[in-house]
């Protein structure tokens, strides 16, 4: 990807609703040329999609936490993913190196709801232990 492509991506990360005309003015291309580049980036997988960034509190999610999950030996990653997908409070999850087998970023209405979620995750016997960190404040927002 060239410098112009990186500039276009940076502008879209900043505001995914920018018009082709606005981007074109900022990178010194025509709007059709910008559209072609964006279409190519989507086809190549450099741009995987566009989404809205919402305020979690607008949905009543006042507690956010990282939950380290420790699974029973032999638990497969597909089982982990399937289990986590059943909980809408889990907004992201990763398999990781280190002590934990996975880490989930969760949003709940309050600490009691977080506790219920953790107990529910442990209820099927595959999660043998968890360790949680409640997020106090956001220091850096996602950059794309």
N, C-alpha and C positions, 0 to 999 in steps of 0.2 A: 504494500500500500504506500502510495506517495504522500507527500506533505499535504496536498490539497484534500486527499481522502481522509487523512487524520484530522484536518481542520473541520471537514464536514461532520465527521463522527463526534468531535468535541462539541460542535454546535448542537447536534441532535441530543447528546447526553445532557447538555444544559437545558434544552427545551425541545422535547420530541415533537411538539406541534408547530415548529417553525415552518414557514412556507418555503417552497423551492425558490421563490423570488428573493426572500430575505437571505437565505443561505447563499444564493448566487451572488448577491451584492457583496457579501462579506468575504467570499473566496475568489471574486473576479471571474466568474463563469456565467454562462447563460442558465436560465432556469431549466431548460430541457437537458442541458449537460449535467446539471446537478441531479435531476431526476434519474437519468441513465446511471450515474455513479451510485446513487442510493439503491436503485433496483439491482445493480450488479452486486453491491455489498450484501443485500438481502439474499440474493441467489447463492452467493458464496458462503453465507453463514456468518459473515462478520457482524451483521445486524440480525439478531434473532427475533426481534419483535419490538413493539412499542407498548408502553403501559402508562397508566396513571399513577402518580405518586400521591397517596392519600395520607391524611392525618389520622393515625391510629385512634386518637381520642374521639374522633367523629363517630367511630364504631363502638365506643365504650371500652376500648382496650387501653387501660391505664397502667398495666404491668407488663413489662417486657423482660424476658430472661433468656439466658443461655443455659441449656440443660445438657449436661454430659450424661450419656447413656452407656451403661455397662451391661452387655448381653451375656446370656448363658452360652457356654461353649457350643459350637456347632450351629449357632444362629446365622442364617444366610443373609446377605445384604438385601436381597429382594424381599425377604420377610420383614426386615427392618423398615425398608421403604414403604411396603404395603401397610404396616402397622402405623407408621407416622402419618401416612396420607389420610387415614381415617379420622384424624383429629384436625379440624379446621384451625385450631389455635397454633398449630405448627406451621410457620410461614416459610422456613428454610431448614434444611438439615444436610449434614455432611458426614461421610465416613472419614475418620481421621486417624493419624498415627498417635502414639502415646498411650496413656493408661485407658482412656475411654475408647469405646468402639465407634461412637457417633456423637455428634453434637447437634442439638436442635435449637433454633431460635424460635421462641414462642411468644405469643401475645395473649394476655388474658385480661378479664375485667378487673381483677384484684388478686391479692396474694392467696385468698381462700380458693379462688378459681384455679390459680396456678397449682396449689396443693392437690386439688381434685384431679387436675390433668396428670400430674406426676403419679398419683395413686392409680389412675386409670391405665397409664402406660405400663405400670408394674403388674397390673392385674392378670395378664395372660401368662406370667411366669418366665417370659423370655428376657425381660429387663430385670436384672438381679439387683441393680443398684443405680442410683442417680446422684449427681452432684450439680447444684444449681447456683448460678450467679444472677441476681436481679440487677437489671441495668438501671443505673441511677439517672444518667443524663447522656445525651448524644453529643459527642465531641466533634466527630466528623461524619457528615452525611455520605451515603454511597455516591461514588463518582462514576458509576456506569459499568 
